[in-house]
Amino acid sequence: MKSNTVFILAVFLLILHQRSSAQEYSNNSLKFGVGLGMNEGLHETGMGGLVSFGLQKSVWKDRVRINPNIIVGNLTPFAITDKRDQFYRITNLGINGYLDVLKYKWVSLFIGVGTSINYSRGLLGTGGWPEAGNTGSDYLFKLYFAGNFGGGIRINPPNSKVAFEIAPFNFYFGNDHFMLGFLRFGVDLKLNK
């Protein structure tokens, strides 16, 4: 099932790329991403998938970009044995700034920094170490404030409607022991001039 979804997405992006070669596009784009990450907070710890959406605006020669965005993820304590059962979601509203540090033609290495508000909610169940005495369930509702940094590779072919990003490290740190780290693959759909 997942391989079919990846294949359909790849064909869709290839068609967009082929149809867009005769048009001119701005340096502003809609930014989509998928990732795999780990989160830890005051009461919760989990791993899971994340999706992101944002609007990216180029502010200086397509080397400095600003990106207000939203990240949503479902997390569980997969392969984490010392924690109680947890099923929770995170929603992250933030703004990031990106700078292309090294650029050669249409490939660049970028770094980014930003700030965000993070909301975790879900169910904390039983389990974990026996000494912890987790015999009941609790609901989780927690708000965190965080700063973040990250980086990766951006592939932005000229006269193409799409640009691609591979960001192997993205780290968020905030109040009450909040931490979020993830690997992200992103696609930017450029807007028309």
Secondary structure, 3 states (H helix, E strand, C coil): CHHHHHHHHHHHHHHHHHHCCCCCEEEEEEEEEEEEEEEECCCCEEEEEEEEEEEEEEEECCCEEEEEEEEEEEEECCCCCCCCCEEEEEEEEEEEEEEEEEEECCEEEEEEEEEEEEEEEEEECCCCCHHHCCCCCEEEEEEEEEEEEEEEEEECCCCCCEEEEEEEEEEEEECCCCEEEEEEEEEEEEEEC
